[in-house]
């Protein structure tokens, strides 16, 4: 039997873990109805998934486990069938002479322990894991993608059946491996399947060239594209339900190359919609700043960074916080990446001349309280967005700039007057994405000689590491790295985290913008007022064992 709202209140609020206001807002949301109060609280940034797990395990009076830090062998997984594990949200962890440890997300199911003990013929010890953590770990039941594709091809079968199975495997194994993109690239003698995971593209399998045209044709059918067109680029959308009832939206792009048609698929899952800014790596101090700024009834909140740095995901996370029945929220996007219930989302359509600027003009006439513009690309869009912010609307958008301070000259380059920029922009979130160290194989060590050379080349990084650690000698600081294991495919990394700098536009910064000061001077003022730069955030994540020095320098020294 599911927990009541009163029981959740006792576990989360009366324990002091969540404020009454945050709980009530989360409990009355649509997301709570669909995914539960825990997911709603996490999405709103009121609590992290791990904090939710710790509070609930304390309420249940049982141990808590973070599955990302647990090694689970293939033999242990065989103790409980995958179908039962998925249905009951459990995962076997380890076995000793006197007991079998099992992670569970629903301890309120009092009959389950007896049921599992009868099945396993042994004593079971439950530990609590969050539903998200268990759902995200069930992929351990499956072979790696290379083995799965090889098994299909080794059967020697041909025809439509094998093509359908291969394409389904692309989707399912891409999803299980957290791939953001799948590439199907024709070569001279074979077709290469590649997955982009955590921002890095890797070869997964080679497919016989004679199957290439059939695979592309199958994708065209699923994406409702012209199967007889081979010389023009085509874009489509595929909706796919995984065997685990997870909805997957796939953006399909096909272009002709000298070796045949190449397909690239962007995978968008419902689970990605549940991320919060804290999940993305925004520190608590910066989250509080951003949340306070988002409470303003008008002005501009801008997310900046290069393509693929997570800007849109950050804006979606802010929208989830602001999404209430009493406000009207409209967006204009290219493309609409995730549908958010209760928000009016408009897709840019060049064929019908629905551009960012024209869509934004129409939105302003729709009595909005909050507007999100996918990207400010040109002077016309910038002008309309700034004027909307001036006339009582909260406007969220993205820009391509290297850091927070260069946002001001970028807007001025688009023709926006200094006084308009200064008076409308209230907060700027600059960000990058780094790969996180795999918690299954993380290892600490003192920095090597080559790493010390790197640190000394970037004096600001050395200063930040000293300040954060409290140690004068950086060589005495413990760094972290993943050794490589089956879970992270021997890369040492699993997942990604954001590096952020959050600039609150103060009176001093406004005055500097009005005086046409350059970005470096504005950045110095912001740092003096308490802004932590992306490099500082990166240094902090190095010392906490979240990422490596190589990753931080890779994304910040561009």
ABEGO torsion letter per residue (X at the ends): XBBBAAAAAAAAAAAGABBAAAAAAAAABAAAAAAEAAAAAAAAGABBAAAAAAAAAAAAGBBBBBAAABBBBAAAAAABBAAAAAAAGBBBABBBAABBBBBBABAABAAAAAAAAAAAGBBBBBBBBBAAAAAAAAAAABBBAAAAAAAAAAAGBBEAAAAAAAAAAAAAAAAAAGBABBBBBBBAABBBBBBBBGGBBBBABBBBAAAAAAAAAAAAAAAGBBAABAABBBBBBBBBBBAAGBBBBBBBBBBBBAAEBBBBBBBBBAAAAABBAAAAGBBAAAAAAAAAAAABABEBBBBBEBBGAGAAAAAAAAAAAABBAABBBBBBBOBBABBBBGBBBBBBBAAAGBBAAAAAAAAAAAGBABBBBABBABAAAAAAAAAAAAAGBBBBBBBBBABAAAAAAAAAAAGBBAAAAAAABABBBBBBBBBBBBAAABBBBBBBAAAAAAAAABAAAAAAAAAAAGBABAAABBBBBBAEBAAAGGAGBBEBBBBBBBBBBBAAAAAAAAAGBBAAAAAAAAAAAGBBBAAAAAAAAAAAGABBAAAAAAAAAX
